[in-house]
Amino acid sequence: MSQQRPAKGGSGLDVRAAAARSLVPVLTDKGSLASLDEHSVVARDRGLLKELCYGTCRRLPRLEALASQLLKQPFKKRDADIHALLLVGIYQLLYMRIPAHAAVGETAGAARLLGKEWATRVLNGCLRRLQREADALQEVVDRDENVALEHPPWLLDALRHAWPEQWRAIAQANNEPGPMTLRVNQHYNDREAYLQQLTEQGLDGHLCCHAPDGITLTTPCDVAILPGFEQGHVSVQDEAAQLSAALLGPALAPRPGAHVLDACCAPGGKTAHLLEQFDIALTAIDNDNQRLARVDDTLSRLGLSAELKHADATTRDWWSGTPFDAILLDAPCSGTGVIRRHPDIKALRRKEDIRQLAKLQRQLLDNLWPLLRPGGTLLYATCSVLPEENAAQIDAFLARTPDANATTPHDVAWGEQSGQGRQLFPAQSSHDGFFYARLEKRTT
């Protein structure tokens, strides 16, 4: 997909055209926002580009319903970019503080930069009608609960079935951007001292309730202004993800030099946290070379080292044969606990994906368990809130694995018991959705 900026057109037109181009792969199921090129627009517009793309995905089911009300007939497939522009325009009018005349005029005008002059009148007409009839149109589409809660029907059904008491709060949390949470490197600072540094820098925040190294900022900021970021004093990591180190602590703290595997390690936040916390020999593997390079970059910034391997954790051809004392399996999953950070999941994830992901998770568990020494610990983690990937997955593993014993602590203040694990739900101004289950290999 080309991200080249048009040669002509004002900045406002450029950023809306760039947003439409970036959204087309998501809307046509051919790509994600992970490839968003913020450098496709001038520096001052990069924040707006990200907001337009992420915000449109976050509100997508509702925006699509409103677009259907506004259009006499759908756009042709070849005009997916114009459809994306319409969604971007609706998002601006309903969810942003951009003046209506700018939202309408510059969104419609951006069609010219996409080479589709004819669409300017269509977009202008649709968006002006939304201005006039916003309340009535929203009342119509919000009669559908899936639209009102801005989730695809299959996902809302799954949440409702799995969590009858919490599903609505989960959906509402998914619809708001997650906070920016930091992990303080205790080798340089305790978090109270670092919080004071932030305050002196004019950055407000508070200590995390559950992660002992965590600070949540009141307002997100560029990492470049975080004191000591480039020197490795601090990293960005959600509070829920930081709990993995605490859960592995009983297995690693008493064993200096412990041989540890981080399977599916990218992007490397948990890898780095383990190395900050414990004196261990860590092997980190991932089957994606580009993502593995990100792990290497993270460790370099922090002054940490691990044995990094480009390898598939469903195989063993990369393994030296020496058993591991502990294994962290942060398994590939649906990402349903981190939708607020990756809102394109609403467009890209399908109901049938869950079965395939559960199959992969089962393969990973079964393949990695024999690599663990007797008495060793495996920590299973996902950023999902769906039981098929979490409690049910672990229950099935325990049923077929006689030497596996669940040791997940249930006397903790975070999450709630779910089978033999702990489930966290995404919480506004707090942690993401996550699942953990700690397993120990019996010695006899």
Secondary structure, 3 states (H helix, E strand, C coil): CCCCCCCCCCHHHHHHHHHHHHHHHHHCCCCCHHHCCHHHCCHHHHHHHHHHHHHHHHCHHHHHHHHHHHCCCCCCHHHHHHHHHHHHHHHHHHHCCCCHHHHHHHHHHHHHHCCCCCHHHHHHHHHHHHHHHHHHHHHHHCCCHHHHCCCCHHHHHHHHHHCCCCHHHHHHHHCCCCCCEEEECCCCCCHHHHHHHHHHCCCCEEECCCCCCEEEECCCCCHHHCCCCCCCCEEECCHHHHHHHHHHHHHHCCCCCEEEEEECCCCCHHHHHHHHHCCEEEEEEECCHHHHHHHHHHHHHHCCCCEEEECCCCCCCCCCCCCEEEEEEECCCCCCCCCCCCCCHHHHCCHHHHHHHHHHHHHHHHHHHHHEEEEEEEEEEECCCCHHHCHHHHHHHHHHCCCEEECCCCCCCCCEEECCEEEECCCCCCCCCEEEEEEEECCC
